[in-house]
Amino acid sequence: LRKWRVGYAPQVWQGLSDFLASRGYAHEEIQKAGLGLTSERGSFFDRFRGRIIFPVFDLNSQVVGFGGRVFKTDDPAKYVNTPATLLYDKSRVLYGLDKAKVEIRKREFCILVEGYIDAIMCHQAGFENAVATSGTALTPFQLKILKRYSDNLLTAFDMDPAGDNATKRGIDLAQAQGFNIKIVIMPEEKDPADLLAENPAEWQKRIEESKNIYQFYFDTTFSRFDSQSPQGKKDIAKVLLPVLKKIPNRIEQSHWIQKLARKLEVKEEAIEEELKSVNPVLSESFQEEEKAPSFPTKTRQELLEERIASLALKSPENMELIDEECLGLCSSRIQRILGGRSLPEDQDFVNYLFLKGEVEEGEDCQAEIKTCLREMKSLKIKEKLNEICHNLKKAEEEQDTEKVDNLIRQFKQLSQKLINL
C-alpha cells in the first residue's frame, strides 16, 4: 500500500477542501484540480468521500489524478475518478505503467488488467509487468505508449468475439496496431485480484496457458454453435469472418482462413469469397487516429530542443547545464517551458515532453544533455558559416575587399569555435 500510496478519504463533506483552503488554495483551484465540486445551491464539497483512494501516476511517477473506490458495498457508484484536468486525461494514462515499464521490457510482455486492485495484486504476487486500464477501453495513445516497451500483450479481460463492447474495440485497436495478443482464461465471476488472493499458483498456471486471441475466438465460437450443421457453419462464419478481416498481416490472416476452412470442412475459396463482403468497422477512436493530419517532419534543431527540454524536465537538477546562450537558440515555446513560464496552451506539449523524457536504466542524463547542447551549438555555427560563405561569394563578385576581409575573419573565428566545442 505504501508503494502505491493508497489512502482513504473519510466520509465528510468538506474535509479535504477545508484543509486545502487553510493552505491558501481557492475553491476554483481545488475544483480545477478535480478534488472538489460546487452544488446547485452554491456550497462547496469534496469529490472523494468515504472511499479508498488510489493515486494515478504518470510515467515519471508524478500523481496526476485519483480513483476512489467505495468502502461500503451499498453505494451505487463503485468508482469515482478525477475528471479531465490540465494534468489528467484517463485516455492517456495506464495505471501502474511507471512501476511496470522496466519489467515489461525485461519479460518482453505486458499483462493488461482492468482495475487498480488487479494491478496492485499482480505486482504484490511478483507479476510486476502488469498495468491497468482503470476500467476504460484501450485508446490509441495508450497503445502507442505500450508499444515502446513490448509488442506482446496478455489480457485478462472478459472477451466476446461477437461482442461490440468498449473492451473488444480496444483489443481490436491493439490488433490493428500489430500487437501479439493472448487471452488469460479466467474462472467465472472472478477477476485477477480474486484469483491472486485465493491461489497465486493458479494465476501463474493460467498465464502460462494463455491462448492466442484468434485461437480463443475460434474455441469460444465453435463451442457455441453446431459446426456440423449448415446453419451452425453459417453462424460460426458470421462471428469469425469479421475477426479474420481485421488481421493486419496477410500471412497470419491466411493461416486462420485455412484453419477455419478445415474446421468447417469447406473450401478456402468459399471463406475468401465470403470475406470480401465483410466490412468490419474499426472503433471510432481508431478512425479518428487514422484521419488525424500528419505532422510535418521535424528539423534536427527541433528534435534537439525537445530532447534537451524533456531531459531537463525529467531531472530538474540538470537545468543549470542549459546556459543563456543555449536557451537563446531554442524556440520561444521551449524558452517559456524551461523558464517556468508555460502557458495553458503549452500543456499538451509539456505532457509530451515529460513522456519523451523517460530515460533508460543506466543512461547518463547529464551526458546526453551536454551532447545535445553541443550539437545544437554546432548546428547554429554551421548555419552561420554557410551564411558567411554565401555573403563572401557575393562580396568577391562586387570586389568589396574590406567586406571580404571582414567575412574571412568571421569565418576563421567561427571555425575555431566549432573545433573547440
C-alpha positions as CSV (number, residue, x, y, z in Angstrom):
1,L,0.0,0.0,0.0
2,R,2.9,2.3,0.7
3,K,4.4,1.7,-2.7
4,W,1.2,2.6,-4.4
5,R,0.4,5.4,-1.9
6,V,-3.1,4.0,-1.4
7,G,-5.2,6.0,1.1
8,Y,-8.6,6.7,2.4
9,A,-11.0,9.7,2.2
10,P,-13.2,10.0,5.3
11,Q,-17.0,10.2,4.9
12,V,-17.1,14.0,5.5
13,W,-18.3,16.7,3.0
14,Q,-15.6,19.3,3.4
15,G,-12.5,17.5,4.8
16,L,-10.0,17.9,2.0
17,S,-11.5,21.2,0.7
18,D,-11.2,22.8,4.2
19,F,-7.7,21.5,4.6
20,L,-6.6,22.9,1.1
21,A,-8.4,26.2,1.8
22,S,-6.4,26.5,5.0
23,R,-3.2,26.1,2.9
24,G,-4.3,29.1,0.7
25,Y,-6.0,27.3,-2.2
26,A,-9.1,28.9,-3.6
27,H,-12.3,26.8,-4.3
28,E,-11.8,27.4,-8.0
29,E,-8.3,25.9,-7.9
30,I,-9.5,22.9,-5.9
31,Q,-12.3,22.3,-8.4
32,K,-9.9,22.7,-11.4
33,A,-7.7,20.0,-9.8
34,G,-10.7,17.7,-9.8
35,L,-10.8,17.5,-6.0
36,G,-14.0,19.5,-5.2
37,L,-17.4,20.3,-6.6
38,T,-20.0,23.1,-6.2
39,S,-23.6,22.2,-5.5
40,E,-26.6,23.8,-7.2
41,R,-27.1,25.8,-4.0
42,G,-23.5,27.1,-4.2
43,S,-21.9,25.1,-1.4
44,F,-18.5,23.6,-2.0
45,F,-17.8,19.9,-1.1
46,D,-15.2,17.2,-1.6
47,R,-15.4,15.0,-4.7
48,F,-14.0,12.0,-2.8
49,R,-15.8,10.9,0.4
50,G,-15.8,7.6,2.2
51,R,-13.6,5.9,-0.4
52,I,-10.4,4.1,-0.7
53,I,-8.1,6.4,-2.7
54,F,-5.8,5.2,-5.5
55,P,-3.4,7.9,-6.7
56,V,-2.8,7.7,-10.5
57,F,0.7,8.3,-11.6
58,D,2.2,9.4,-14.9
59,L,5.3,7.7,-16.4
60,N,7.5,9.9,-14.2
61,S,5.7,8.7,-11.0
62,Q,4.1,12.1,-10.5
63,V,0.5,12.0,-9.2
64,V,-1.9,13.4,-11.9
65,G,-5.2,12.1,-10.7
66,F,-7.1,9.8,-8.3
67,G,-9.5,6.9,-8.3
68,G,-11.9,6.5,-5.4
69,R,-13.4,3.0,-4.7
70,V,-16.4,2.6,-2.4
71,F,-15.8,1.4,1.1
72,K,-19.4,0.3,1.7
73,T,-21.0,-2.1,-0.8
74,D,-24.4,-0.3,-0.8
75,D,-23.0,2.7,-2.7
76,P,-24.3,2.6,-6.3
77,A,-21.2,4.4,-7.7
78,K,-18.5,1.8,-7.3
79,Y,-15.7,4.2,-8.6
80,V,-15.4,8.0,-8.7
81,N,-12.5,9.3,-10.7
82,T,-10.7,12.6,-11.2
83,P,-12.3,14.3,-14.2
84,A,-10.3,15.6,-17.1
85,T,-7.9,18.3,-15.8
86,L,-4.8,20.1,-17.1
87,L,-2.7,17.2,-15.8
88,Y,-5.1,14.2,-16.1
89,D,-6.7,12.6,-19.1
90,K,-7.7,9.0,-18.4
91,S,-7.3,8.1,-22.1
92,R,-3.6,8.9,-21.9
93,V,-2.6,7.1,-18.7
94,L,-2.2,3.4,-17.8
95,Y,-2.3,2.7,-14.1
96,G,1.0,1.2,-12.8
97,L,3.0,1.7,-16.0
98,D,5.5,3.9,-14.1
99,K,6.3,0.8,-11.9
100,A,5.9,-1.8,-14.6
101,K,7.8,-0.4,-17.6
102,V,11.2,-1.9,-16.7
103,E,9.7,-5.3,-16.1
104,I,7.7,-5.2,-19.3
105,R,10.9,-4.7,-21.3
106,K,12.7,-7.4,-19.3
107,R,10.0,-10.0,-19.6
108,E,9.0,-8.9,-23.1
109,F,5.3,-8.9,-22.5
110,C,2.7,-6.8,-20.6
111,I,-0.2,-8.1,-18.5
112,L,-3.2,-6.0,-19.1
113,V,-5.9,-5.9,-16.4
114,E,-8.9,-3.7,-15.7
115,G,-8.8,-2.4,-12.2
116,Y,-6.5,-0.7,-9.7
117,I,-6.7,-3.6,-7.3
118,D,-6.0,-6.2,-10.0
119,A,-2.8,-4.3,-10.9
120,I,-1.6,-3.9,-7.3
121,M,-2.3,-7.6,-6.5
122,C,-0.4,-8.7,-9.6
123,H,2.7,-6.7,-8.5
124,Q,2.4,-8.0,-5.0
125,A,2.4,-11.5,-6.3
126,G,5.6,-10.9,-8.4
127,F,3.9,-10.1,-11.7
128,E,5.4,-6.7,-11.9
129,N,4.8,-6.3,-15.6
130,A,1.1,-5.7,-15.1
131,V,-0.8,-2.4,-15.8
132,A,-4.5,-1.5,-15.6
133,T,-6.8,0.4,-18.0
134,S,-8.7,1.6,-14.9
135,G,-12.0,0.3,-16.4
136,T,-11.8,2.2,-19.7
137,A,-11.3,0.9,-23.2
138,L,-7.8,1.0,-24.6
139,T,-7.0,4.1,-26.6
140,P,-4.6,4.7,-29.5
141,F,-2.4,6.9,-27.2
142,Q,-2.2,4.2,-24.5
143,L,-1.2,1.6,-27.1
144,K,1.4,3.9,-28.6
145,I,3.0,4.2,-25.1
146,L,2.8,0.4,-24.5
147,K,4.5,-0.3,-27.9
148,R,7.6,1.4,-26.7
149,Y,8.1,-1.5,-24.2
150,S,6.7,-4.6,-25.9
151,D,4.5,-5.8,-28.8
152,N,3.2,-8.6,-26.6
153,L,0.0,-8.2,-24.5
154,L,-1.6,-10.7,-22.2
155,T,-5.1,-9.6,-21.1
156,A,-7.5,-11.0,-18.5
157,F,-10.4,-9.0,-20.0
158,D,-13.8,-10.6,-20.5
159,M,-13.8,-11.1,-24.3
160,D,-16.6,-12.0,-26.6
161,P,-15.8,-12.5,-30.3
162,A,-19.3,-11.4,-31.3
163,G,-19.5,-8.5,-28.9
164,D,-19.1,-4.8,-29.6
165,N,-18.3,-3.5,-26.2
166,A,-15.6,-1.0,-25.4
167,T,-13.2,-3.7,-24.2
168,K,-13.3,-5.6,-27.5
169,R,-13.0,-2.4,-29.5
170,G,-9.8,-1.6,-27.5
171,I,-8.4,-5.0,-28.3
172,D,-9.3,-4.6,-31.9
173,L,-7.2,-1.4,-31.9
174,A,-4.3,-3.3,-30.4
175,Q,-4.6,-5.9,-33.2
176,A,-4.7,-3.3,-35.9
177,Q,-1.5,-1.8,-34.4
178,G,0.3,-5.1,-34.7
179,F,0.3,-6.3,-31.1
180,N,0.5,-10.0,-30.4
181,I,-2.3,-10.7,-28.0
182,K,-3.0,-13.6,-25.7
183,I,-6.1,-14.1,-23.5
184,V,-5.8,-15.3,-19.9
185,I,-8.9,-17.6,-19.4
186,M,-10.4,-16.7,-16.0
187,P,-12.8,-18.7,-13.9
188,E,-16.4,-17.5,-14.0
189,E,-17.2,-14.5,-11.8
190,K,-13.6,-14.0,-10.8
191,D,-11.1,-11.3,-11.6
192,P,-7.3,-11.4,-11.3
193,A,-7.4,-9.9,-7.8
194,D,-9.7,-12.6,-6.5
195,L,-7.7,-15.4,-8.1
196,L,-4.4,-14.0,-6.8
197,A,-5.8,-13.7,-3.3
198,E,-7.0,-17.3,-3.3
199,N,-4.4,-19.1,-5.3
200,P,-1.4,-17.3,-6.9
201,A,-0.1,-20.6,-8.4
202,E,-3.4,-20.9,-10.3
203,W,-2.9,-17.4,-11.7
204,Q,0.6,-18.4,-12.8
205,K,-0.7,-21.5,-14.5
206,R,-3.4,-19.5,-16.4
207,I,-0.7,-17.0,-17.5
208,E,1.4,-19.9,-18.9
209,E,-1.7,-21.4,-20.6
210,S,-2.9,-18.2,-22.1
211,K,-4.3,-18.5,-25.6
212,N,-3.6,-16.7,-28.8
213,I,-6.5,-14.3,-29.3
214,Y,-7.6,-15.9,-32.6
215,Q,-7.4,-19.4,-31.1
216,F,-9.5,-18.1,-28.2
217,Y,-12.1,-16.6,-30.6
218,F,-12.2,-19.9,-32.5
219,D,-12.6,-22.0,-29.4
220,T,-15.3,-19.8,-27.9
221,T,-17.3,-19.6,-31.2
222,F,-17.1,-23.3,-32.0
223,S,-18.3,-24.1,-28.5
224,R,-21.5,-22.1,-29.1
225,F,-22.6,-23.5,-32.4
226,D,-23.0,-26.8,-34.2
227,S,-20.2,-26.9,-36.7
228,Q,-21.7,-29.9,-38.4
229,S,-24.9,-28.3,-39.5
230,P,-25.3,-25.8,-42.4
231,Q,-26.8,-23.2,-40.1
232,G,-24.2,-23.7,-37.4
233,K,-21.4,-23.2,-40.0
234,K,-23.1,-20.1,-41.2
235,D,-23.4,-18.7,-37.6
236,I,-19.7,-19.5,-37.0
237,A,-18.6,-17.7,-40.1
238,K,-20.8,-14.7,-39.2
239,V,-18.9,-14.3,-35.9
240,L,-15.4,-15.2,-37.1
241,L,-15.1,-13.6,-40.6
242,P,-15.1,-10.0,-39.2
243,V,-12.4,-11.1,-36.8
244,L,-10.3,-12.5,-39.6
245,K,-10.9,-9.5,-41.8
246,K,-9.2,-7.3,-39.2
247,I,-5.9,-9.3,-39.1
248,P,-3.4,-6.8,-40.4
249,N,-0.8,-9.3,-41.5
250,R,-1.8,-11.2,-44.7
251,I,0.3,-14.3,-43.9
252,E,-1.3,-14.6,-40.5
253,Q,-4.7,-14.0,-41.9
254,S,-4.2,-16.8,-44.5
255,H,-3.2,-19.2,-41.7
256,W,-6.5,-18.6,-39.9
257,I,-8.5,-18.7,-43.1
258,Q,-7.1,-22.2,-43.8
259,K,-7.8,-23.3,-40.2
260,L,-11.4,-22.1,-40.4
261,A,-11.9,-23.8,-43.7
262,R,-10.6,-27.1,-42.3
263,K,-12.7,-26.9,-39.1
264,L,-15.9,-26.1,-41.1
265,E,-15.0,-28.7,-43.8
266,V,-15.4,-26.2,-46.6
267,K,-13.1,-24.9,-49.3
268,E,-10.8,-22.0,-48.6
269,E,-12.1,-20.3,-51.7
270,A,-15.6,-20.2,-50.1
271,I,-14.2,-18.5,-47.0
272,E,-12.2,-16.0,-49.0
273,E,-15.2,-15.2,-51.2
274,E,-17.4,-14.5,-48.1
275,L,-14.6,-12.5,-46.6
276,K,-14.7,-10.0,-49.5
277,S,-18.3,-8.9,-48.5
278,V,-17.3,-8.3,-44.8
279,N,-16.8,-4.7,-43.9
280,P,-15.6,-4.6,-40.3
281,V,-16.0,-1.2,-38.6
282,L,-13.0,-0.1,-36.7
283,S,-13.7,1.7,-33.4
284,E,-14.4,5.4,-33.7
285,S,-11.2,6.3,-31.8
286,F,-9.1,4.4,-34.3
287,Q,-10.8,6.1,-37.2
288,E,-10.1,9.4,-35.6
289,E,-6.5,8.4,-35.2
290,E,-6.3,7.4,-38.9
291,K,-7.9,10.6,-40.1
292,A,-5.6,12.8,-37.9
293,P,-3.5,15.1,-40.1
294,S,0.1,14.0,-40.4
295,F,2.6,16.3,-38.7
296,P,5.4,17.9,-40.8
297,T,8.9,16.3,-40.4
298,K,10.7,18.0,-37.5
299,T,14.1,19.5,-38.2
300,R,17.2,18.3,-36.3
301,Q,17.2,21.6,-34.4
302,E,13.6,21.0,-33.2
303,L,14.4,17.4,-32.2
304,L,17.4,18.5,-30.2
305,E,15.4,21.3,-28.4
306,E,12.7,18.7,-27.5
307,R,15.2,16.2,-26.2
308,I,17.1,18.8,-24.1
309,A,13.8,20.1,-22.7
310,S,12.4,16.7,-21.9
311,L,15.6,15.6,-20.1
312,A,15.7,18.8,-18.1
313,L,12.1,18.4,-17.1
314,K,12.7,14.8,-16.1
315,S,15.7,15.8,-14.0
316,P,15.3,19.5,-12.9
317,E,18.7,19.4,-11.2
318,N,20.2,19.4,-14.7
319,M,18.6,22.7,-15.7
320,E,21.7,24.5,-14.7
321,L,23.5,22.9,-17.7
322,I,21.5,25.0,-20.1
323,D,23.2,28.4,-20.2
324,E,21.7,31.6,-21.6
325,E,23.4,31.1,-25.0
326,C,21.8,27.7,-25.4
327,L,18.4,28.9,-24.2
328,G,18.6,31.7,-26.7
329,L,18.9,29.2,-29.5
330,C,15.6,27.5,-28.6
331,S,12.2,28.3,-29.8
332,S,10.1,30.8,-27.7
333,R,7.8,27.9,-26.5
334,I,10.8,25.9,-25.2
335,Q,12.2,29.0,-23.6
336,R,8.9,29.6,-21.8
337,I,8.6,26.0,-20.6
338,L,12.2,25.8,-19.3
339,G,11.9,29.2,-17.7
340,G,8.8,28.1,-15.8
341,R,6.5,30.5,-17.7
342,S,4.5,27.9,-19.8
343,L,1.0,29.0,-20.9
344,P,-2.2,26.9,-20.7
345,E,-1.9,26.1,-24.4
346,D,1.6,24.6,-23.8
347,Q,0.2,21.9,-21.5
348,D,-0.2,19.2,-24.2
349,F,3.3,19.8,-25.3
350,V,4.6,19.8,-21.7
351,N,2.9,16.4,-21.2
352,Y,4.5,15.2,-24.5
353,L,8.0,16.3,-23.2
354,F,7.5,14.5,-19.9
355,L,6.7,11.3,-21.8
356,K,9.6,11.8,-24.2
357,G,11.9,12.5,-21.2
358,E,11.8,8.9,-19.9
359,V,15.4,7.6,-19.6
360,E,16.6,4.1,-19.7
361,E,18.2,2.4,-16.7
362,G,21.9,3.3,-16.6
363,E,21.5,6.2,-19.1
364,D,23.6,9.2,-18.2
365,C,21.1,12.1,-18.3
366,Q,23.8,14.8,-17.9
367,A,26.0,13.4,-20.6
368,E,23.1,13.3,-23.1
369,I,22.1,16.9,-22.3
370,K,25.7,18.0,-22.9
371,T,25.9,16.1,-26.2
372,C,22.6,17.6,-27.4
373,L,23.7,21.1,-26.4
374,R,27.0,20.7,-28.3
375,E,25.2,19.5,-31.4
376,M,22.7,22.4,-31.2
377,K,25.5,24.9,-30.9
378,S,27.3,23.2,-33.7
379,L,24.2,23.4,-36.0
380,K,23.9,27.1,-35.3
381,I,27.6,27.8,-36.1
382,K,27.4,25.8,-39.3
383,E,24.3,27.7,-40.3
384,K,26.2,31.0,-39.7
385,L,29.3,29.6,-41.7
386,N,27.0,28.8,-44.6
387,E,25.6,32.3,-44.5
388,I,29.1,33.8,-44.4
389,C,30.1,31.7,-47.4
390,H,27.1,33.0,-49.4
391,N,27.9,36.6,-48.4
392,L,31.7,36.1,-49.2
393,K,30.9,34.9,-52.7
394,K,28.7,38.0,-53.2
395,A,31.4,40.4,-51.8
396,E,34.0,38.9,-54.1
397,E,31.8,39.4,-57.1
398,E,31.3,43.0,-56.1
399,Q,35.1,43.3,-55.4
400,D,34.4,44.7,-51.9
401,T,37.8,43.9,-50.4
402,E,37.1,45.3,-47.0
403,K,33.9,43.2,-46.7
404,V,35.8,40.2,-47.9
405,D,38.5,40.6,-45.3
406,N,35.9,41.0,-42.5
407,L,33.9,37.9,-43.6
408,I,37.1,35.8,-43.8
409,R,38.0,36.9,-40.3
410,Q,34.4,35.9,-39.1
411,F,34.7,32.6,-40.9
412,K,38.0,31.8,-39.1
413,Q,36.7,32.7,-35.7
414,L,33.5,30.6,-36.1
415,S,35.5,27.7,-37.5
416,Q,37.8,27.8,-34.4
417,K,34.7,27.9,-32.2
418,L,33.3,24.9,-33.9
419,I,36.6,23.0,-33.4
420,N,36.6,23.9,-29.7
421,L,33.1,22.6,-29.0
